[in-house]
Amino acid sequence: MVDSNKTVLVVTPHPDDAEGGAGGTIVKWANEGNKIVLLVCTNGD
């Protein structure tokens, strides 16, 4: 669990990996009032 009003950094190698692997958790954190920052480590290939 993440405390609300925090910034959560989600690091992923490909653009769709975060949604596929942790989408439900990311939505939960956002609904709890947290700011979500998504860092994609490739150019999308």
NUTI-475663 format. One record per residue (C-alpha): z, x, y; residue number from 1. Coordinates in steps of 0.05 Angstrom, whole numbers. Layout:
// residues N
<atom><up>Z</up><east>X</east><north>Y</north><pos>NUM</pos></atom>
...
***
This chain:
// residues 45
<atom><up>0</up><east>0</east><north>0</north><pos>1</pos></atom>
<atom><up>-17</up><east>24</east><north>70</north><pos>2</pos></atom>
<atom><up>26</up><east>4</east><north>130</north><pos>3</pos></atom>
<atom><up>-11</up><east>-40</east><north>179</north><pos>4</pos></atom>
<atom><up>-40</up><east>-12</east><north>244</north><pos>5</pos></atom>
<atom><up>-58</up><east>54</east><north>211</north><pos>6</pos></atom>
<atom><up>-125</up><east>88</east><north>207</north><pos>7</pos></atom>
<atom><up>-151</up><east>95</east><north>136</north><pos>8</pos></atom>
<atom><up>-203</up><east>148</east><north>122</north><pos>9</pos></atom>
<atom><up>-248</up><east>132</east><north>63</north><pos>10</pos></atom>
<atom><up>-288</up><east>193</east><north>40</north><pos>11</pos></atom>
<atom><up>-349</up><east>181</east><north>-4</north><pos>12</pos></atom>
<atom><up>-408</up><east>223</east><north>-28</north><pos>13</pos></atom>
<atom><up>-460</up><east>167</east><north>-22</north><pos>14</pos></atom>
<atom><up>-467</up><east>106</east><north>25</north><pos>15</pos></atom>
<atom><up>-455</up><east>53</east><north>-28</north><pos>16</pos></atom>
<atom><up>-400</up><east>88</east><north>-68</north><pos>17</pos></atom>
<atom><up>-343</up><east>63</east><north>-24</north><pos>18</pos></atom>
<atom><up>-362</up><east>-10</east><north>-30</north><pos>19</pos></atom>
<atom><up>-376</up><east>-5</east><north>-105</north><pos>20</pos></atom>
<atom><up>-315</up><east>36</east><north>-123</north><pos>21</pos></atom>
<atom><up>-262</up><east>12</east><north>-74</north><pos>22</pos></atom>
<atom><up>-291</up><east>-47</east><north>-35</north><pos>23</pos></atom>
<atom><up>-234</up><east>-94</east><north>-53</north><pos>24</pos></atom>
<atom><up>-181</up><east>-44</east><north>-32</north><pos>25</pos></atom>
<atom><up>-218</up><east>-28</east><north>33</north><pos>26</pos></atom>
<atom><up>-222</up><east>-102</east><north>50</north><pos>27</pos></atom>
<atom><up>-148</up><east>-110</east><north>34</north><pos>28</pos></atom>
<atom><up>-129</up><east>-53</east><north>81</north><pos>29</pos></atom>
<atom><up>-174</up><east>-82</east><north>136</north><pos>30</pos></atom>
<atom><up>-143</up><east>-151</east><north>127</north><pos>31</pos></atom>
<atom><up>-74</up><east>-120</east><north>134</north><pos>32</pos></atom>
<atom><up>-94</up><east>-97</east><north>204</north><pos>33</pos></atom>
<atom><up>-114</up><east>-25</east><north>190</north><pos>34</pos></atom>
<atom><up>-174</up><east>10</east><north>221</north><pos>35</pos></atom>
<atom><up>-223</up><east>34</east><north>168</north><pos>36</pos></atom>
<atom><up>-264</up><east>97</east><north>179</north><pos>37</pos></atom>
<atom><up>-318</up><east>112</east><north>128</north><pos>38</pos></atom>
<atom><up>-341</up><east>184</east><north>120</north><pos>39</pos></atom>
<atom><up>-405</up><east>192</east><north>80</north><pos>40</pos></atom>
<atom><up>-416</up><east>265</east><north>58</north><pos>41</pos></atom>
<atom><up>-491</up><east>263</east><north>45</north><pos>42</pos></atom>
<atom><up>-553</up><east>240</east><north>83</north><pos>43</pos></atom>
<atom><up>-560</up><east>180</east><north>37</north><pos>44</pos></atom>
<atom><up>-604</up><east>211</east><north>-17</north><pos>45</pos></atom>
***
